[in-house]
Amino acid sequence: MLSLLLLVLAAQPTAAPATAKAPTMDPAYVAYSSELEQGINAGDASILDARVDVEKLLERATRDTSAPQVFKDGFATGVRRSGMQLGKQLVASREDESSFRLLRLRMDGGAPHALYRVVSSQGGVNYLDMELAKNADGQVVIVDFYPYITGEVFSETMRRMFLQAAKEAGYNLMDKLMGKEQEFLKNASKLQEMQQLTQEKKFAEVVKLYNELPQSLRQNKPFLLLRFSASSQLEEAEYQKAIQDFEKAYPNDPCLDLISIDGHMLRKDYATVMKMIDRLDQRVKDPYLQYLRGSVMLDKGDRKTALGYFKAAVTAEPSLAMAHWVLIGLSLQDKQYKDTARYLDALERDTSVELADLTDLEQYAGFVKSPEYKPWKKKRDARMQAAPAVP
């Protein structure tokens, strides 16, 4: 039940990156935030899953409803039995060149938050904002989290599950719910229908069903997100209207900037893609977005500008293996073999990558035949022989 929307998250470490720290933050939060990054990168899912305060999530999800206690207890038992699976999913979906990185700690609304970046091996990015607290024993716990790609804190996702489950069990919760939640519960089946139509790729029908919703629900984020996803597969006017309606309902929401990048890229609307990345970067301040800007410019055909962004990415975050690989690839295409040698050295120095025998790789044939190869290989062989053995 809890894994439904968490499947969008995928991560694996490359090199062990430098940890972002907030000097005024309670040292316990600083320590745990670093431990979480290192634990996921080491394949330890329990460092996350065992620290989620399930009771606090349940308290937020089941608040202010008239559901009988017996139903609340049953729902809570099911949640506790399932446990949190986010850490397991992050670890299980790790692949080469994907990453999980702590960006920073901050105070927000009086609560400490840790912001993590999650990058898949295909280059897709998501951000995971963890709200932290201390339990009665003084241990740091995660009381809620906000995946940017879903656009809401997980306690709200769980609350919808709770309300839908109560309705399906025959309980009438309308008396204590406020306006939007009342409307949602009346039309919960339509959300499920839109989800089914999306899976069946009946995108025009998704939009049609959305347009038939009450006005209040057309401003409800889950419905807006499904409509947005479907509209991205339809004509330009429908897609632009979906963006405008989302922005009107949720101005400056980072979710829209993140999820709209792919749609604008498919349309080759490079100016808007760069605008979305810039707005997202104002919030997350992430060096990876320099890599993303470079990828946009490369797709546009502006290699010079792209090269500048890729260089900026590895300067700001030396362990970002993806950017190193692109720099290496571009230097090989341009036959700039001095740069190739320099970029290969940087890749092994700054990331966890250990290069294979380049003479066996067709794409390196020009470099291997070049005057730069032998000096580079001699230098690298000496470095590898001098390096301590890894147990």
Summary of the structure (lengths in Angstrom):
residues: 391
radius of gyration: 23.9
end to end distance: 41.1
largest distance: 79.6
contacts: 1203
relative contact order: 0.09
helix: 59%
strand: 10%
